Amino acid sequence: MPPTKKKTTARAKAPEGFAPIQLSSKATVEGERILLFAIDDVEYTVPKKIPRSLSLRIMRTARLQGELAASQELMEVVMGEDAYVALMNCDSVTDEQLDQISQFIQDLALGGVEGKA
């Protein structure tokens, strides 16, 4: 019996001089956290390094649903539900403080700062 040939599909080739980047969707991002704010001596932290995949997700949300929805999603994802709810329920937070927190998270996620606190 003659050997059977396997069907092969033509693979796309990378341009000369470019090495394709190999990624893993299973990678987890753990690491150092930095203090963002405290309410009644309870400290709330955020990751020092935000995954770039989150940045892409937020840019997509901004395009599809607007900047306000994207900003809210970014804050909630980066801070975590406990911190977001605590801040949401803190009647003493001022506009300036909220703007500072929001801007810091945006800079951290979109490349403006590298974990500076």
N, C-alpha and C positions, 0 to 999 in steps of 0.2 A: 504494500500500500504506500503510495507516494506521500511524503510529508506535506502537511497542510500549511499554507502560508497564513501568518497572522496579518490581519488588516491593520495597517498603521495609518494614523491620520497625520496629515502634514502639520508639523509644529511651527508656530511662528518663530522667526529668528529675530534676535535683538540686533539693533544696528551695530555696526563695527565700532569698537571702542567703548561700548556700554555694557556693563555687567548687570544683568537683571537682579533685582533685589528679592531675596527669599524671606518671606515673613511667616509667622505662625499665629493662627487665630486662637491658639490655646495658651498663649503667654499671659501671665497675670502680672499686674503692676503693683508691687508692694514697695514700701520704702518709707523714707523719712517724712515726717509731717511737721508742719509749722503752725504756730499759734496765730489764729485769725482774729478772734475776739473772745471775751469772757463776759458772762452774765451771772451776777451774784456768786462770784468766785468759781463758777464752772467754766472751764476752758474748752473752747471749740477750735479744732484744728482742721487743716486741709492738707492734702498731699503736696509735697514740695515739687514734685514733677507730675504734670498732668499728661495722660496719654494723648498723643496727637490724634488718635481715632476720635476722641471726644471733641477735639477742636473741629474736625471734619463734620461730626454730627451736629454741632452747634451752628456751623456755617450753613448746613442744609436746613436746619430749623429756621434760621433767620430768613433764608430765601423762600421757604414755603409758608411760614406762619408769621414772619415779621421779627424785628429786632427785640421787641419786648418779650415775646414768648421765648426767644432764644436766650435772652439774658436770665429770665426766670429759670429755665431749664438748666442752664449752666450753673447758676448758684445752688440750686437744689441738688444737682448731681455731685458737684465738687464738695459742698459742705456736708452733704448727707442729710437725711430726713430729720434727725434729732436737732442738729444745729439750725437747720432752716426753720423748723417749727418754733424753736426757742427764740430765734431772732424775730420771727413773725409775731410772736406773742409778747415781745418786749416793748411795752408802750413808751419806754424812755429813749428808744433809739431815735436819733435825729436824722434829718435828711442828709446832712453832711456825713454822718457816720455810715449810713447805709450806702451813700455814693462811694465812700472810701472802700468799703468792703466789696461792693460790686465791681469797682474799677480794678481793685487788686486781683480779684478772681479772673476778670476778663484778661488782664495783662498776663497772669500766670498761665492761663489756658491757651491764649492766642499768641504767646511768645514775647510779651512786653517785658516780663521779668523772669528771672530764674530763681524762684524761691527766696526772694529777698523779703525779709520781715523787719 
